[in-house]
Amino acid sequence: MNSYFFKSALLPEGWQNNVRVEVDQGKYQQIEVGAKPQPRDQQLTVVIPQMPNIHSHVFQRAMAGLSEYRANASDDFWSWRDLMYRLANEMDESQLYQTARNCYHEMKQTGYSSVCEFHYLHRQKQQPEDYLTHAKVILQAAHDVGLTITLLPVLYAYAGVGEQPLSPSQRRFELSVAEYLDLLDNLQGCLQDGQQLGVCFHSLRAVSVAQMHEVLANTPNDWPVHIHIAEQQAEVQALIEHTGKRPVEFLYSEFDVNKRWCLVHATHLNDSEIRLIADSGAVAGLCPLTEANLGDGIFPMPAFMQQSGRFGIGSDSHIEINPAGELKMLEYSQRLALLQRNVCCDGQQPNVGSWLWLQAVAGGTQISNQAVGGVAVGQQADIILLQSEQPMNAEQMLDAYVFSDHVKAKSISLK
Ligand SMILES: [Zn+2]
């Protein structure tokens, strides 16, 4: 057992001073607020918890920054997706391992406590009948750098709404429901030290309602369920044309959506969809830097906050790997759209950095199914130590960490 004394620490209930913690095997065993430092304590000044990363397509890190040129006058999400498919179809097992290992290492360095890996590059380049190896490679890469992972193998069956057949460039993503359940079965025997599995549907474009029901009926009912929900207006329109309903509306009419669900890119919502998500306790999976990079749209944060909606953040395409940067982008997108300042906060927590950080840790923990909930007994003792040469209190230091660049941050896993 090792002990530490934090002068200020961001606990789930807010900032506390003089926090003494005991840690064993990387988890908090005891926490005392308003404590006195003991001689054997290691003393740290301003401490925040690391951040769960709720959405990752790890292979896409290999193209970060390489699609920032105009290839045709109407470049958008869909033309980016064509480039991304070219990358996916080139990647082999060893490239996937190296990319994942490097990317997960960067996540650890920049303050992510864990990752939910939304994995759909199933089939091997050389042996397309093998859909197990890549999932194992990803688990191994996370294990090798010591990053906590919830692997979300993705069911991907169709190219578009109405069960359109996959294009040749989507073949490596394809699984039948039987293959999908077989993959999950196999992976349960491959999990190392706390690795978890979850259920994942690519989108309402890529799977049918019947397939989703079949998977949900044949998987544990305490696993998280992730799905891309409403990233692009074109997919919202396609679903309306096919079903008469918008994506969130349609999902809730077909499934019992609850706290297990993470609705990734819940970008395009109307007021009743915002209420549906908030009331169900599901988590909106926001990826502000990727959503900005791809021109997706702006999440309706004020209305969602008003309904006490929950959210987590993900680095998705890994255009940048920086949890503070994701939160800054989330707040700045609101400021630009609303012509206001300090949007993501409330009367209880007026400091935007603290409000965003705590909300994103809580929402992220809920749909990771991992003990990554911050400075609390039983949770992983992964912290970020903040340091500044200017005199400022802890709240100001976290705000300055999110919004400015003169606060130094160091990610530490306490032993
Ligand atoms: Zn995604």
Residues whose N, C-alpha, C, O or C-beta is under 5 A from the ligand:
A	BS01	ZN	none
